[in-house]
Amino acid sequence: MLLILAGCRRIGVPEEETGTAGSNYNKEAPVVDRDGEEDTGNVSGSFRGYETLADYLEVYGSVDNPIPLEDVLPGGCLYRVIIREGVISGIENCWVTGYVVGFINGTTWKKTVFGATDAVASNVVLAAKVDETDMARCFPVQLAQSPADMKEIREALNLKDNPDMLGKLVCLAGSLTYYMHTLGLTQTYNGYYYDGNPEVDPQPDEPDNPDNPAPDDPDDPEPDTPSGPYHGYASPSTYITAFSQSYDKPAPFEDFLEGGCVYEDVAHGKKLTEWKKRPLWLRGFIVGYVYGTEMADAVFDVSELQGKSFSNTNVLIAERADETDYYRCLPIELPNRSQIRKALDLKQHPELVGTEVAVKGQVEKYFSVAGIKSPSQHVILSE
């Protein structure tokens, strides 16, 4: 059953400015109104297969088809254009959906608290999974005190006064913009929650049905794995152990992208010695390589540089064979005179673009992100 939280519609000024914008966030950049007539065709890139933001917003962002939560999390396409690149400063009048999993007790997403104990009334956080415990995979929602329509949402949704909203699947409308030192939803003016079986489920592959459980996912920790910050594991060591046995059970790719547990350690120079102690398996599709010294120098069209200088020191892998967003890619080192360079060097084997591979190597900081270096094994899974 679909139940309304509030029915008014209004976009106003945010209640408060929270935190200090990052170096790439551009407060002066234009704000896009999803329901307006602004020209967003000049905002281009990879938007779930759509070339421009305008095309993407034709499909996503309505109450009938809300924006997928992964698109607003670190590494997602909307996070990229608003927070990382500052092409636009926000999107008004759009809907997102997710499970209420907690709140933020402070001014940054790093102060996320899971549950409803001692909750504040000014915000909630959403996640794609009702049992999410990784704060980097959560999305903050502002609950403003004014004007009246936003106050209605606050009174109906905040966990301080409504602890029973914890775990509810909600669909909320507001403005996507910088909030709590990340991308969040502000000026929340309309919303619904689902009582019983939701019609919109951000993670339909995990039904809560003991008589017909979902099949095991090799990317997920075993059910008896203790809860911990590394995809359910307590430390980098136990994480590596879990994903070092077989290429059939590789480390979850999302953990290596911005916001993931591995990325947050390695890209920021944390626990580097622990991460590189032993190798683990990772799988993905070869999509290109890095020509220069940073991920922004990624090359996806191998034919572009035929007959010119060509780097064969690395390849980029991604979850999708047609990925062209380097934020969604991971670099793999191809050491000089190694077997893996002979096998995967795109200078000699350009036909390998789009091929799925599994690589076992050490997790290290590479091109300023989390990558794989000193690979010891590799398997070509498709050609």
C-alpha positions in Angstrom: 0.0 0.0 0.0 1.3 3.5 -0.9 0.8 6.0 1.8 1.4 9.8 1.4 3.8 11.7 3.7 2.8 15.1 2.4 1.1 16.4 -0.6 2.2 20.0 -1.2 4.7 21.0 -3.9 7.2 23.9 -3.4 10.8 24.6 -3.9 12.3 27.2 -1.5 15.7 28.1 -0.1 17.5 25.5 2.0 17.0 25.8 5.7 20.8 26.0 6.3 24.2 25.7 4.7 25.8 22.6 6.1 29.6 22.2 5.9 32.0 23.6 3.4 31.8 22.7 -0.3 34.7 20.6 -1.7 37.2 21.9 -4.1 35.3 20.6 -7.2 31.8 21.6 -6.1 30.8 24.8 -7.8 28.1 26.8 -6.1 27.9 29.2 -9.0 27.2 26.5 -11.5 23.6 26.4 -12.9 20.8 24.6 -11.1 18.8 22.3 -13.4 15.1 22.1 -12.9 14.0 18.6 -14.0 10.5 19.9 -14.8 11.7 23.1 -16.4 13.0 24.0 -19.8 16.7 24.6 -19.1 19.1 23.3 -21.7 20.9 20.4 -20.1 22.0 19.0 -23.4 25.5 20.5 -22.9 26.0 18.3 -19.8 27.3 15.2 -21.5 29.0 12.0 -20.4 27.9 8.6 -19.4 24.4 8.6 -17.7 23.3 5.0 -17.6 23.9 4.7 -21.3 22.4 8.1 -22.1 24.8 10.7 -23.7 23.4 13.8 -21.9 21.9 14.7 -18.6 18.8 15.9 -20.4 18.2 12.5 -22.0 18.8 10.8 -18.6 16.2 13.2 -16.8 13.7 12.3 -19.5 13.7 8.8 -18.1 14.7 9.1 -14.4 13.6 11.4 -11.6 9.9 11.2 -11.7 7.7 9.7 -9.0 6.9 6.8 -11.3 10.6 6.2 -12.1 12.8 7.7 -9.3 16.5 8.2 -9.7 18.4 5.0 -8.8 20.2 5.5 -5.5 23.5 4.3 -6.9 23.6 7.3 -9.3 23.7 9.8 -6.4 26.3 7.9 -4.3 30.1 8.4 -4.8 31.0 7.0 -8.2 27.5 7.6 -9.6 26.8 9.7 -12.7 25.0 12.5 -10.8 27.5 12.6 -8.0 30.1 13.1 -10.8 28.6 16.1 -12.5 27.5 17.8 -9.3 30.2 17.1 -6.7 33.3 15.9 -8.6 33.2 18.0 -11.7 30.9 20.9 -10.6 29.3 21.1 -14.0 25.9 21.9 -12.3 25.3 22.7 -8.7 22.1 20.8 -8.3 18.9 19.4 -9.8 15.5 20.5 -8.5 12.2 18.7 -8.6 13.4 15.2 -8.7 12.4 12.0 -6.9 14.7 9.4 -5.2 13.8 6.2 -3.4 15.5 4.1 -0.7 15.2 2.6 2.7 15.4 4.7 5.8 18.3 3.3 7.7 19.4 6.0 10.2 20.4 9.7 10.6 23.4 12.0 10.7 24.3 13.3 14.1 26.6 16.1 13.0 27.5 18.1 9.8 29.1 15.4 7.7 28.1 12.0 6.3 30.9 10.5 8.3 28.7 11.0 11.4 26.0 8.6 10.1 24.3 6.6 12.9 22.4 3.5 11.9 19.1 2.9 13.8 16.7 5.3 15.5 18.2 5.6 19.0 18.8 9.2 20.0 17.9 10.3 16.5 17.8 14.0 15.4 14.8 15.5 13.6 16.7 17.4 10.9 17.6 14.6 8.6 17.5 10.9 7.7 19.7 8.7 5.6 18.6 6.3 2.8 20.2 3.2 1.4 19.5 0.7 -1.3 19.5 -2.1 1.3 17.4 -2.1 4.4 20.3 -3.7 6.4 23.0 -1.4 5.0 25.8 -0.6 7.5 28.3 1.1 5.3 27.9 4.8 5.7 29.6 5.5 2.4 26.7 3.7 0.7 24.1 6.0 2.3 22.4 9.1 1.0 21.5 12.0 3.3 18.1 13.7 3.2 17.4 17.1 4.8 14.2 17.6 6.7 13.6 21.3 6.9 11.5 23.2 9.5 10.0 25.6 6.9 8.1 26.3 4.7 4.9 24.4 5.7 5.1 21.6 3.1 8.7 20.8 4.1 7.7 20.9 7.8 5.0 18.3 7.0 7.7 15.9 5.6 9.9 16.5 8.7 7.1 15.8 11.1 6.1 12.6 9.3 9.5 11.2 8.5 12.1 12.1 11.2 13.2 9.2 13.3 13.2 11.2 16.6 9.4 11.4 16.6 8.8 8.5 14.3 11.1 5.6 15.1 8.7 3.2 13.3 9.8 4.8 10.0 13.2 3.0 10.4 13.4 0.4 7.6 10.5 1.9 5.6 10.9 2.2 1.8 10.3 5.9 0.9 10.1 7.9 -2.2 11.0 11.6 -1.7 11.0 14.7 -3.9 13.4 17.6 -3.4 16.6 19.1 -4.8 19.9 17.2 -5.4 22.7 19.3 -4.2 25.7 19.5 -1.8 24.7 18.4 1.7 26.6 16.9 4.6 29.9 17.1 2.6 28.4 14.9 -0.1 25.5 14.8 -2.5 22.2 14.8 -0.7 18.5 15.7 -1.1 17.6 19.1 0.3 14.3 21.1 0.3 12.4 17.8 0.6 8.8 18.9 -0.1 6.9 15.7 -1.0 7.1 12.0 -0.3 5.5 8.6 0.1 6.3 5.4 2.0 5.3 1.9 1.2 3.4 -0.2 3.7 3.6 -3.9 2.9 5.0 -5.0 -0.5 6.4 -2.0 -2.3 5.7 -1.3 -5.9 9.1 0.4 -6.2 12.1 -1.6 -4.7 15.6 -0.3 -5.1 16.9 -3.9 -4.6 14.3 -6.3 -6.0 16.8 -9.2 -6.1 16.8 -9.6 -2.4 13.1 -10.5 -1.4 12.3 -11.0 2.2 10.7 -14.4 1.7 12.1 -17.3 3.8 10.1 -19.8 1.8 11.8 -18.7 -1.5 15.1 -17.2 -0.6 17.3 -15.4 -3.2 20.2 -17.3 -4.7 23.6 -16.9 -3.2 25.6 -14.0 -4.5 29.3 -14.7 -4.8 30.1 -11.0 -4.3 28.5 -11.0 -0.8 30.1 -12.2 2.4 29.0 -15.6 3.8 25.9 -15.3 6.1 28.0 -16.2 9.2 30.6 -13.4 8.5 30.8 -11.0 11.4 29.6 -7.5 10.8 32.4 -5.1 9.9 33.3 -2.0 7.9 34.8 -3.9 5.0 31.8 -5.3 3.2 30.9 -7.2 6.4 34.5 -8.1 7.3 36.3 -6.7 10.3 39.7 -5.8 8.7 41.6 -5.6 5.4 43.2 -8.9 6.3 39.9 -10.8 6.7 38.5 -9.1 3.6 41.5 -10.2 1.5 41.3 -13.7 2.9 37.7 -14.0 1.8 38.4 -12.9 -1.8 41.8 -14.5 -2.4 40.7 -18.1 -2.9 39.2 -18.2 -6.4 38.4 -16.0 -9.3 34.8 -17.4 -9.0 34.5 -15.4 -5.8 36.2 -12.0 -6.5 36.1 -8.9 -4.3 33.0 -6.8 -5.0 33.9 -4.3 -7.7 32.0 -1.4 -6.0 34.3 -1.6 -3.0 37.1 -0.2 -5.2 35.1 2.7 -6.5 34.8 6.1 -4.8 32.8 5.7 -1.6 33.6 2.0 -1.4 35.4 0.5 1.7 38.6 -0.3 -0.2 38.8 3.0 -2.0 38.2 5.0 1.1 41.3 3.4 2.7 43.7 3.1 -0.2 43.0 6.3 -2.1 43.4 8.3 1.1 46.5 6.5 2.1 45.1 4.5 5.0 46.2 1.0 6.0 48.3 0.7 2.8 50.7 -1.9 4.4 47.7 -4.1 5.4 46.1 -4.0 1.9 49.3 -4.9 0.0 50.3 -7.9 2.3 48.5 -10.5 0.2 46.8 -10.6 -3.3 43.1 -10.9 -4.0 41.0 -11.6 -7.0 39.0 -9.0 -8.9 37.0 -9.3 -12.1 35.8 -6.9 -14.7 35.7 -6.0 -18.4 38.7 -4.4 -20.1 37.5 -1.0 -21.4 40.8 1.0 -22.0 43.9 2.2 -20.3 45.5 5.3 -18.8 47.8 7.1 -21.1 49.2 9.8 -18.7 49.6 10.1 -14.9 46.0 10.2 -13.7 42.6 8.6 -14.2 41.4 11.7 -16.2 43.9 10.5 -18.9 41.9 7.4 -19.5 41.5 6.3 -23.2 38.5 4.2 -24.1 38.7 4.2 -27.9 41.8 2.2 -28.6 41.6 3.0 -32.3 42.2 6.7 -31.5 45.9 6.2 -30.9 46.7 3.6 -33.6 50.1 4.6 -35.0 50.8 7.0 -32.2 52.4 6.7 -28.8 50.6 4.1 -26.8 50.8 3.1 -23.1 51.0 -0.6 -22.4 51.8 -0.4 -18.7 48.2 -0.8 -17.6 44.6 -1.6 -18.5 41.3 -0.3 -17.1 38.5 -2.7 -16.1 34.9 -1.9 -15.3 31.7 -3.7 -14.4 30.3 -3.0 -17.8 31.9 -3.7 -21.1 30.8 -0.4 -22.6 31.8 1.8 -19.6 33.3 5.2 -20.6 33.3 6.9 -17.2 36.7 6.7 -15.6 35.2 7.2 -12.2 33.6 3.7 -12.7 36.9 2.1 -13.7 39.8 0.5 -11.9 43.4 0.4 -13.1 45.4 -2.9 -13.4 49.2 -2.7 -13.6 50.9 -4.6 -16.4 54.5 -4.9 -15.1 57.4 -4.9 -17.6 58.3 -8.3 -19.1 55.4 -10.0 -17.2 53.1 -12.7 -18.6 50.1 -10.5 -17.9 51.5 -7.7 -20.1 52.1 -10.1 -22.9 48.6 -11.4 -22.6 46.6 -8.1 -22.0 48.7 -5.4 -23.6 46.2 -3.4 -25.7 48.9 -2.2 -27.9 49.4 -5.7 -29.2 45.8 -7.0 -28.5 43.3 -4.1 -29.1 40.7 -6.8 -29.7 40.6 -7.5 -25.9 38.6 -4.3 -25.3 35.2 -5.6 -23.9 36.8 -8.9 -22.7 36.0 -10.1 -19.2 39.1 -10.9 -17.1 39.9 -12.0 -13.6 43.2 -10.7 -12.0 44.9 -11.6 -8.7 47.2 -8.9 -7.3 48.0 -6.6 -4.5 45.7 -3.7 -3.6 47.6 -0.5 -3.9 47.2 3.2 -4.6 47.5 3.5 -8.4 46.8 6.7 -10.3 45.6 8.2 -7.0 42.8 5.6 -6.7 42.5 2.0 -5.5 44.0 -0.3 -8.1 45.7 -3.7 -8.5 49.5 -3.9 -8.8 52.0 -6.7 -9.1 49.5 -9.2 -10.5 50.4 -12.8 -9.9 47.6 -14.5 -11.8 45.1 -13.7 -14.5 42.3 -15.6 -16.4 40.7 -14.5 -19.6 37.0 -15.3 -19.1 35.5 -14.2 -22.4 36.8 -13.1 -25.8 
